[in-house]
Amino acid sequence: MKTEIVTTLKREATRILSELNSNHDPILITEHGKPAAYLIDVDTFEHQQNRLKILEGIARGERAIIEGRVLSENKAKARLSRWLD
C-alpha cells in the first residue's frame, strides 16, 4: 500500500487519482505523520459496500436462527410466493 502526505495529495491530486484508478491499490493519507484517511477507487469502494451488505444479511440470519426465529420450508415458500407470483 502506498502512503502519501496530505500536502502531496493537495498538490498532485490528478496524478494520484490517475494512479489509483489504474492500479486500484488503496493509498494511506497521512497528516502530521499520522494516518488520516484511506483513498480508494470507486469500484473498490462499491465492491466493499456490497460485500458488507451480504455479510450483514448473513449475520442477521444467524441471529434469527439463534433466537429461534425460523420458518419451515412450506411456510417460507408460502410467504415468498406472495412476492414471486
Contacts in CASP RR format, 6 or more apart in sequence:
PFRMAT RR
TARGET T0000
AUTHOR 0000-0000-0000
METHOD contacts of the structure
MODEL  1
MKTEIVTTLKREATRILSELNSNHDPILITEHGKPAAYLIDVDTFEHQQN
RLKILEGIARGERAIIEGRVLSENKAKARLSRWLD
1 25 0 8 1.000
1 26 0 8 1.000
1 27 0 8 1.000
1 28 0 8 1.000
2 19 0 8 1.000
2 25 0 8 1.000
2 26 0 8 1.000
2 27 0 8 1.000
2 28 0 8 1.000
3 27 0 8 1.000
3 28 0 8 1.000
3 29 0 8 1.000
3 30 0 8 1.000
4 16 0 8 1.000
4 27 0 8 1.000
4 28 0 8 1.000
4 29 0 8 1.000
4 30 0 8 1.000
4 39 0 8 1.000
5 29 0 8 1.000
5 30 0 8 1.000
5 31 0 8 1.000
5 33 0 8 1.000
6 29 0 8 1.000
6 30 0 8 1.000
6 31 0 8 1.000
6 36 0 8 1.000
8 16 0 8 1.000
9 16 0 8 1.000
9 29 0 8 1.000
9 39 0 8 1.000
16 27 0 8 1.000
16 39 0 8 1.000
20 27 0 8 1.000
20 39 0 8 1.000
20 40 0 8 1.000
20 41 0 8 1.000
21 41 0 8 1.000
24 41 0 8 1.000
24 43 0 8 1.000
24 44 0 8 1.000
26 38 0 8 1.000
26 39 0 8 1.000
26 40 0 8 1.000
26 44 0 8 1.000
27 38 0 8 1.000
27 39 0 8 1.000
27 40 0 8 1.000
28 35 0 8 1.000
28 37 0 8 1.000
28 38 0 8 1.000
28 39 0 8 1.000
29 35 0 8 1.000
29 36 0 8 1.000
29 37 0 8 1.000
29 38 0 8 1.000
29 39 0 8 1.000
30 36 0 8 1.000
40 48 0 8 1.000
64 70 0 8 1.000
71 79 0 8 1.000
END
